[in-house]
Structures are given as structure tokens and as C-alpha cells.
């Protein structure tokens, strides 16, 4: 395996930012299941984390080699993958600038059918928002315990019912009124995207003891009602790496066209 960790300058952010990349190079440490041209997965972090969390808390390097994926792990701070009203444009960075950087500097393939986006918690929301906003770029989306009812979360924060973020921090993201446009609402995006015959395939996973379980059920039900045709999976689990380390393997299996319900877990 090859793993690169460094800093790049982003025009969208207006600053240098950390970037981790895993390359499934030829080696004898892991026996691959998939061969040929590798896929690429943009793997997004959660609130309060950074570009290193997937390499710290999961076996993502092993899975990248096993399923033959280049994995790109960027950093967006606590931005909810949003172009902030009073701050950096993290949505633009992930959705538009980063793929260009990958192509220009790393010559990483960008074929839609081989390009995917996935994340956990805040990153699950980001993956859905970016993937559904750029369906021409991503062939598949994975959401692990995603914050998929962002409107509910915003309301709870502004009503002092949730301490994940402060009120001023939320205003910095969305403006003084803290209203969420439809093009940033995962539920509205999935309903709209269901009308697109070339929509990305979508897999959603959540633990039944997760504090975002209710939000995930609402997203699942809206996606089902819209006729999107996505895959939903749940099993006992909390908002933790014990769940996500298994869930991301199901995502790789789904993206590779393997048995994502009964395939082996490593």
C-alpha cells in the first residue's frame, strides 16, 4: 500500500488544507478481490474530526487494497461541506476544485462509473449533498449514519436543544436567518434527483442505536416515496467506528457489484 499525506492550497478555501490519499499499489500485504483499473472514493470525515480520522480509526488502507480503490480523504473543518455565508467555500472545494486537483497533480482517473463519494455523520450528509449536486461526476454515493435531516438539526441547535454546534457557528455557515436552501437539504435533493434517470446509485447505512437513527429513517422514507431506488441497511450499532468500519466494507461491496448483504467482513 502507498499512503500520502500532505498539504495543498485551495483557492475555494483561500488557505492550505490537509489531504490524505491511499493508492492500492502492487504489494504482498493484502490479496485483492478486484483487479484492473482502480475505482476512486472521496471519503469524507465527520464533525470534530479531520482528514486523518479514517486512517486512524478504521482499516481503510486494507479495504482500499482489497477492493482496488484509490481513496481521497480531504479536510473541511466543521463546515458541513457548505459554502459558508461568512467563511470558506468548502462545498465548492469538494464538489469542483478537489476533483480537478486530483486530475492535474495526481493523474487520478475521473471516469464517472469509477468515481464514488462516501462519508460518515457530517461526512454522510456531505457525500449525499455533493453526490446528488454533481450527478455527472459521481457514479455512486455512500452515507454512513449521515446527518441527513439537517433542517431538524439546525432547528434544535437554534432552540438550544442540541450542543453539537453553537448558534453563532451555525449563523456563520448559513447566515443570520439560518435557513437551509433546498439545494443544501439532503431530503429535498434526493426527491429531486429521483427524477433523473441517470442518478447515482445510493447506499445508506445506520445503526439502530445511533442518535441520528430517526433522521436516517426520515431520509430513507422520503427516498423510497420518491422512487429513487436506493439501498438501505441497518443493524444494531451506535454512532461509532465499530459500526462504520463494517459499514464502509458494505459500501465497497455495493460499489463493486458484489454481495453487499452477505459478503465477507474483514
ABEGO torsion letter per residue (X at the ends): XBBBBBBBBBAAAGBBBBBBBBBBBBBAABBBABBEBBBBBBBBBBBGBBAAAAAAABAAAAAAAAAGBBBBBBBAEAAGGBBBABEBBAAAAAAAAAAAAAAAAAGBBABAAABBBBBBEAAAAAAAAAAAABAAABABBBBBGBBABAAAAAAAAAAGABAABBAAAAAAAAEAAGBBBAAABAAAAAAAAAABAABBBBBBBBBAABAAAAAAAAAAAAAAAAGAGBBBBBBBEBBBAAAAAAAAAAAAAAAAGBBAAABBBX
